[in-house]
């Protein structure tokens, strides 16, 4: 455990940021699962709606620095490809 006051503050700040990032990552994972579930059910309309929401969530996460922009772009591209594969 830190003894210096500024180090104690940094620990608190780090914990706050970690919790925030974890919540954002969890939201992204949930939105991705919704898209994948709709694709598995072959429900094109639901998949497209879920894709729109997931894209927004992923872009917000990238903007906040939780994901690297290329990582976010890759996630969106994979989801879009999955939705477009529905006949």
C-alpha positions in Angstrom: 0.0 0.0 0.0 1.2 3.5 -0.8 2.3 5.9 1.9 2.6 9.0 -0.1 -0.5 11.1 -0.4 -0.2 11.6 -4.2 0.3 7.9 -4.7 -2.9 7.2 -2.7 -4.7 9.6 -5.0 -3.4 7.9 -8.1 -4.6 4.5 -6.8 -8.1 6.0 -6.4 -8.0 7.6 -9.8 -6.8 4.3 -11.4 -9.5 2.3 -9.7 -12.2 4.8 -11.0 -10.9 4.6 -14.5 -10.6 0.8 -14.4 -14.2 0.5 -13.3 -15.4 2.9 -16.0 -13.5 1.0 -18.7 -14.8 -2.3 -17.5 -18.4 -1.0 -17.7 -17.9 0.3 -21.2 -16.2 -3.0 -22.3 -19.1 -4.9 -20.8 -21.6 -2.8 -22.7 -19.7 -3.4 -26.0 -19.6 -7.2 -25.4 -23.4 -7.2 -24.6 -24.2 -5.3 -27.8 -22.0 -7.7 -29.9 -23.8 -10.7 -28.4 -27.1 -9.2 -29.4 -26.0 -8.9 -33.0 -24.6 -12.4 -33.0 -27.8 -13.8 -31.5 -29.9 -12.1 -34.2 -27.6 -13.4 -36.9 -27.8 -16.9 -35.5 -31.6 -16.7 -35.5 -31.5 -15.5 -39.2 -33.5 -12.4 -38.2 -32.2 -9.7 -40.6 -34.2 -6.8 -39.3 -33.3 -7.4 -35.7 -29.7 -8.0 -36.7 -29.5 -4.7 -38.5 -31.1 -2.8 -35.6 -28.7 -4.5 -33.2 -25.8 -3.7 -35.5 -26.7 0.0 -35.5 -26.7 0.1 -31.7 -23.5 -2.0 -31.5 -21.7 0.3 -33.9 -22.6 3.3 -31.8 -21.5 1.6 -28.6 -18.2 0.5 -30.1 -17.5 3.9 -31.6 -18.2 5.6 -28.3 -15.8 3.2 -26.6 -13.1 4.0 -29.1 -13.7 7.7 -28.7 -13.2 7.4 -25.0 -10.0 5.5 -25.5 -11.2 2.2 -24.1 -10.5 0.5 -27.5 -7.9 1.4 -30.1 -9.6 2.8 -33.3 -8.4 -0.1 -35.4 -9.7 -2.6 -32.9 -13.1 -0.9 -32.9 -13.1 -0.7 -36.7 -12.3 -4.4 -36.9 -15.2 -5.3 -34.5 -17.7 -3.2 -36.5 -16.5 -4.7 -39.8 -16.8 -8.3 -38.5 -20.3 -7.6 -37.2 -21.4 -5.9 -40.5 -20.0 -8.9 -42.5 -22.0 -11.3 -40.3 -25.2 -9.3 -40.7 -24.7 -9.0 -44.5 -24.2 -12.8 -44.7 -27.8 -13.4 -43.8 -29.6 -14.5 -46.9 
